[in-house]
């Protein structure tokens, strides 16, 4: 079998170092221009670290899984817009990447409502009350981490503080790191501690068990049903709201997509079930 290596980790760390230096340069320029006091800067990863490239320990799993090591991302907010009382503090409310758009819109005095003909409603919530210390949680009733419309028995949802994972996560035997806890000293990552799979469900209390070591699915059947019912409710949404005709390569295969792009000045946007002029 091919030995797992982490040779690219040095490259990954170098990229992080460059990003850090560039971010520092941008901050210095904003301060020099007298703009920093009116700035909210958000730096956020889009997922957990990939296997070998980064360790998510003590969280379980890595990028590509629905365990916390895959979906809980590092992030921070800075700038003069942050109230002094909140600077340097941690917030524990659940924030989704989609929340930043309505948050910035709110601060800029712009309506984030994108509903209307040819548009889809915005899923994100304004999280400024959390960042500014006005609230200790966001207004999310739930956060869908993944929902497979082709195979509904694969996905995950959070209803704070509980998290439901539906379906097996450990994948093919070739990837032995999907359900493990591994430290930076574990090389390869498959040398880390393995754990049971979610077949058919995993239920965790993230407040008490953020490392996902205690599956409550069998001991809390009512809570399991509550989250599973909420998860399954998303299958009732119209399919065209989720499936916009993208191919596995990430580019649209529907020719009308190009017509819509030309009609909107070169911007990609939803095009199915809308009149194209």
C-alpha positions in Angstrom: 0.0 0.0 0.0 1.1 3.5 -0.7 2.6 5.2 2.4 0.8 8.3 3.5 3.0 11.3 3.5 2.6 14.9 4.5 5.3 16.4 2.3 3.1 19.3 1.3 2.6 20.4 4.9 5.6 22.7 4.6 4.0 24.3 1.5 0.7 24.7 3.4 2.4 26.3 6.4 4.3 28.7 4.0 1.0 29.7 2.4 -0.4 30.5 5.9 2.6 32.6 6.7 2.3 34.6 3.5 -1.4 35.1 4.2 -0.6 36.3 7.7 2.0 38.8 6.3 -0.4 40.2 3.7 -3.2 40.6 6.2 -0.8 42.6 8.4 0.1 44.8 5.5 -3.6 45.5 4.7 -4.2 46.4 8.4 -1.3 48.8 8.4 -2.6 50.5 5.3 -6.1 50.9 6.7 -4.6 52.5 9.8 -2.4 54.7 7.8 -5.4 55.9 5.8 -7.4 56.5 9.0 -9.9 53.8 8.0 -9.3 51.2 10.7 -11.6 52.6 13.3 -14.5 52.2 10.9 -13.5 48.7 9.7 -14.8 45.2 10.5 -12.3 42.7 9.3 -13.3 39.0 9.3 -10.7 36.3 8.6 -12.3 32.8 8.3 -11.4 29.4 7.0 -14.0 27.7 4.9 -13.6 24.3 6.6 -11.3 22.3 8.9 -7.8 21.3 8.0 -7.2 18.7 5.4 -5.6 15.4 6.4 -1.9 15.6 7.0 -1.8 19.3 6.0 -3.2 20.4 9.3 -4.3 18.7 12.6 -7.8 19.5 14.0 -7.1 17.8 17.3 -8.8 17.5 19.7 -11.7 17.7 17.2 -12.5 14.6 15.2 -12.0 14.2 11.4 -10.8 16.6 8.7 -11.9 18.5 5.7 -14.5 16.5 3.7 -16.1 15.0 6.7 -19.1 16.2 8.7 -17.3 15.7 12.1 -16.3 18.9 13.8 -12.8 18.6 12.5 -14.2 19.1 9.0 -16.9 21.7 9.6 -15.7 23.8 12.5 -13.5 26.5 11.0 -11.0 28.9 12.6 -12.1 32.5 12.4 -11.7 35.9 14.0 -13.0 39.4 13.7 -11.0 42.6 14.2 -11.2 46.3 13.6 -12.3 49.5 15.2 -16.0 48.6 14.6 -15.7 45.9 17.3 -16.7 47.4 20.7 -13.8 47.7 23.1 -15.6 45.4 25.6 -15.6 42.6 23.1 -12.1 42.9 21.8 -10.0 39.8 22.6 -13.0 37.8 23.7 -14.3 34.5 22.4 -17.9 34.0 21.2 -19.6 30.6 21.2 -22.7 31.1 19.1 -22.9 29.1 15.9 -21.9 31.2 12.8 -22.3 30.0 9.3 -20.2 31.4 6.4 -23.4 32.6 4.8 -23.9 34.9 7.8 -21.2 37.3 6.8 -23.1 38.7 3.9 -26.2 39.9 5.8 -23.9 41.1 8.7 -21.9 43.4 6.4 -25.1 44.5 4.7 -26.5 45.5 8.1 -23.4 47.5 9.0 -23.4 49.2 5.6 -27.1 50.1 5.9 -27.9 47.9 2.9 -30.9 45.6 2.6 -29.7 42.0 2.4 -33.1 40.7 1.2 -32.5 39.1 -2.2 -36.0 37.7 -2.6 -37.9 38.5 -5.8 -38.3 37.3 -9.4 -35.2 35.2 -10.3 -33.7 35.3 -6.9 -33.4 33.0 -3.9 -33.8 34.1 -0.3 -30.7 34.6 1.8 -29.9 31.8 4.2 -27.5 33.8 6.4 -28.4 35.7 9.5 -27.0 39.0 10.8 -24.6 38.0 13.6 -23.6 41.6 14.6 -25.5 41.2 17.9 -23.2 38.3 18.8 -20.0 40.0 17.7 -21.0 43.3 19.5 -21.9 41.5 22.7 -25.6 42.3 22.5 -26.5 38.6 22.5 -24.7 35.4 23.4 -26.1 33.4 20.5 -27.2 33.8 16.9 -30.8 33.7 15.7 -30.3 30.3 13.9 -32.9 27.7 14.8 -30.8 25.2 12.9 -27.8 25.0 10.6 -27.8 22.5 7.8 -24.2 21.3 7.3 -25.0 19.0 4.4 -28.1 17.5 2.7 -27.6 15.0 -0.1 -30.7 15.3 -2.4 -29.7 12.2 -4.3 -29.1 10.1 -1.2 -31.0 11.7 1.7 -29.4 9.4 4.2 -26.2 11.3 4.1 -25.9 14.7 5.7 -25.9 16.6 9.0 -27.7 19.4 10.9 -27.1 21.4 14.1 -29.8 22.4 16.4 -27.8 24.0 19.2 -26.3 22.4 21.2 -27.1 19.1 19.4 -25.7 17.9 16.2 -27.0 15.0 14.1 -24.9 13.2 11.5 -26.8 11.0 9.1 -25.1 8.1 7.4 -21.6 6.6 7.5 -18.7 9.0 7.4 -15.6 6.9 7.3 -15.7 6.3 3.5 -13.5 3.9 1.6 -10.9 1.9 3.5 -8.2 3.8 1.5 -8.9 6.9 3.6 -8.2 5.8 7.2 -8.3 9.3 8.6 -11.9 10.3 8.1 -13.1 9.3 11.6 -10.0 9.7 13.6 -8.6 12.0 16.2 -4.9 12.7 15.4 -2.4 15.1 16.9 0.2 17.0 15.0 2.7 14.3 16.1 0.6 11.5 14.5 2.2 10.8 11.1 0.6 9.5 9.0 -2.8 10.7 10.2 -4.1 7.2 10.2 -1.9 6.6 13.2 -4.4 8.6 15.3 -7.1 7.2 17.4 -10.0 5.7 15.4 -13.7 5.9 16.4 -17.0 4.3 15.6 -18.9 5.4 12.4 -22.3 7.0 12.2 -24.3 4.1 10.8 -27.0 5.0 10.7 -26.8 8.1 13.0 -24.6 10.0 15.4 -26.0 12.4 17.9 -23.7 14.7 19.9 -24.1 17.4 22.4 -21.5 19.9 21.1 -21.7 22.0 24.3 -20.6 19.1 26.5 -18.9 16.9 23.9 -17.3 19.1 21.2 -14.8 16.3 20.4 -17.7 13.9 19.4 -16.7 10.9 21.5 -20.1 10.2 23.1 -22.8 9.2 20.5 -26.2 9.8 22.2 -28.3 8.4 19.3 -29.4 5.3 21.3 -29.8 6.9 24.7 -31.8 10.0 23.5 -34.3 8.6 21.0 -36.7 11.6 21.3 -33.9 14.2 20.7 -32.7 12.0 17.8 -36.3 12.0 16.3 -36.5 15.8 16.7 -33.4 16.5 14.8 -34.1 13.8 12.2 -37.5 15.3 11.5 -36.0 18.7 11.0 -33.3 17.3 8.8 -35.9 15.4 6.6 -38.1 18.5 6.3 -35.5 20.0 3.9 -36.3 17.3 1.4 -39.6 19.0 0.9 -38.0 22.1 -0.6 -38.4 22.3 -4.4 -35.5 20.6 -6.1 -34.8 23.5 -8.4 -34.1 25.6 -5.3 -31.0 23.5 -4.7 -30.0 22.0 -8.0 -28.9 24.6 -10.5 -27.6 22.3 -13.1 -23.9 22.2 -12.2 -21.8 19.4 -13.4 -19.3 17.5 -11.1 -16.6 19.7 -12.6 -18.2 22.8 -11.1 -19.3 24.4 -14.4 -22.9 24.5 -15.7 -23.8 22.2 -18.4 -27.1 23.9 -19.3 -26.6 26.3 -22.3 -29.2 28.7 -20.9 -26.7 29.4 -18.1 -24.5 31.3 -20.6 -27.4 33.3 -21.8 -28.3 34.3 -18.3 -24.7 35.2 -17.6 -24.5 37.5 -20.7 -27.9 39.1 -19.7 -26.5 39.9 -16.3 -23.3 41.5 -17.4 -21.0 38.5 -17.0 -22.2 37.4 -13.5 -23.1 33.8 -12.7 -26.5 33.6 -11.1 -29.4 31.1 -10.9 -30.9 30.6 -14.3 -33.3 27.6 -14.2 -37.0 28.2 -14.1 -36.5 31.9 -14.9 -37.4 33.7 -18.1 -34.3 34.7 -20.1 -34.5 37.7 -22.3 
